[in-house]
């Protein structure tokens, strides 16, 4: 444990900030280069800062606490509005069923608060509304299972799965954490989900787009969903039939709350 003199302790400021790492940096046991290194943090990671002392921040990340120089840290958005995200609700014509706000997901516990919002960038929301209008023409609605996902949640998922096919590595291509990806399906006029190749987050070959043993009905439904999403301006991935990316992904990674 690092000890500070009375004078030093008096100049330590108590703060409560979320900061983003702008370049790979060392974490030290105390506020200064004279203290030993206790780890490193990669660029793009979000950390919680609780104290500030002479240009150094006391930060918490991945269960560890240490000090890092302020020149490698910048302020992160405090909430989704500040980050430029918007919310889609059932008033917009969708069915909202955020699975990570429940225990009915592959992690088997809530990763979002119960009243989490379906958030995304404005451009992604506009495209999803277009896709939903196309679905409406056939008497269907889009059900949203997931949209924007905080970076900290993406890390939590990665630590458990560590399979790039189903959970993107957070530092490289987590488009959910940019607010430009959505996980969706279709429901009929009664709100019943259409038959699809698998359930949500079925990490198996059956969820892949190249799987050829789907029932005729499931294949027809997923083909229709794919068609309207592509027409609205989304792209697909090979391993998950429910996952779609906005064609515009030039947005920052975020770690603001989904509420």
Secondary structure, 3 states (H helix, E strand, C coil): CCCCCHHHHHHCEEEEEEEEECCCEEEECCCCCCCCEEEEECCCCEEEEEEEECCEEEEEECCEEEEEEHHHEEECCCCCCCCCEEEECHHHCCEECCHHHCCCCCCCCCCCCCCCCEEEEHHHHHHHHHHHHHHHCCCCEEEEEECCCCHHHHHHHHHHHCCCCCCCCHHHHCHHHHCCEEEEEEECCCCCECCCCCCCCCCCHHHCCCCCCCCHHHHHHHHHHHHHHHHHCEEECCCCCCEEEECCCCCCCCCCCCC
